[in-house]
């Protein structure tokens, strides 16, 4: 990463972890952005960082509300906000961008379509089966741990499906510049359908896709993490410079 010659305008990043995970998975990304001068918050979503039994009682609205609350708190401190997230955190970021005036969005492997075939019957399955094996630590680099649950409540999986449907329907209203990091091999968001849905439905025309050839799903802890850190910092610096230029133009500078 290259430091800028002049400080960026006050800009904050609300950065979310993914489904069944914790801020552990995004903290290195947050620290890299803080080192670039940005203010970054990493909210812990309800039902996460406790137990899968807790997660089983939560709705997707609670996850989104917690993310939006972090955005609103950060908005009181910073002049502009970027929505960011890993996996489901990226889905939350995309939904926020469809509802709030963020200046940009940067996401890593966000699901807009749940690829697990069991999702089609999750509404019925949740009444018969409480949990399925977890989707944690899909990381190519050895020795990494995202601190996620080893079991996934089927009820929570159903809520994830509802969230992705709502976020996908909201995409045409999102217009901020968008950066999407996509792993070549991803054992969680397994197909290209989510990325295709984003490209097809997103309301903005500035969509930048960055391929991650040497990482799996939790790419923020994987071999391509430095690419994410550097490219997202450059993206946000560009957004903040653009915001400063627009402010100068309005003031006649």
Residue, then its C-alpha position, 0 to 999 in steps of 0.5 A: x500500500x502507498x500512503x497518500x501525499x495529502x490526508x484524505x477527507x474524513x471518511x469512515x468504513x463500516x466493515x462486517x464479518x460473515x454468517x456464523x463468523x466474527x470480526x476476527x475474519x475482517x480485523x486484519x482488513x480493518x487494521x490495514x485501512x486504519x493504517x491508511x487513515x480511515x476510521x473503521x468499525x467492525x460490528x459484531x452481528x447479533x447471534x454471532x460470537x456467542x453460540x449457535x443456539x443464540x444464532x438460531x433465534x435471530x432474524x436477518x433484520x437483526x443482523x442488518x439493523x446492527x450493521x445500519x446502527x454502526x453506520x449511523x454511529x460512524x456517520x456522526x463522526x465521519x463526513x463520508x461512509x464506505x460500506x464493506x463486508x466479507x461474505x454475508x457482511x458484503x450482502x449487508x453492505x450492498x443492502x445498506x448502499x441501496x438505502x443510505x448515501x454511502x460513497x462507495x462499497x467494497x465487498x469480498x465474496x458476497x452471496x446474493x444467491x445461496x448455492x446450497x441446494x438445501x436452501x430450497x427447503x430450508x423453511x421446512x427443513x428447519x422444523x425437522x433438523x436443528x443444525x448442519x455442519x458448519x462452513x467455517x475456515x474455507x481458507x487455503x492458507x494453513x494456520x488461519x482461524x476465522x473463529x466461526x461456529x462449527x454448526x450452522x442452525x438451519x433456521x439461521x440458514x433460512x434467514x440468510x436466504x431471506x436476506x439475500x433475496x431482499x438484498x438482490x431485490x434492492x440492488x437497482x437502488x444502489x448507485x455508489x461505486x462498487x468494488x467486488x473481490x471474488x475468489x477463483x475457488x470458493x467452497x461457500x459461495x460456490x458458483x458465479x451466480x452471485x457475482x452475475x446477479x450483482x453485475x446484472x442488477x446493480x444500479x450503479x455503472x462503476x463496478x470494479x471486479x478484482x479476482x483473487x486467484x490464490x484464496x478461498x472464501x475467507x480471503x481476508x485471512x488468505x494468501x490474497x489478503x494483501x491484495x484486498x487491503x491494498x486495492x480497497x485502500x486505493x479504491x477508498x482513497x479515490x472516492x475521498x479525493x473525488x468527494x473533495x473535488x466535488x466539494x471544491x467545485x461546489x465552493x468555487x475553489 
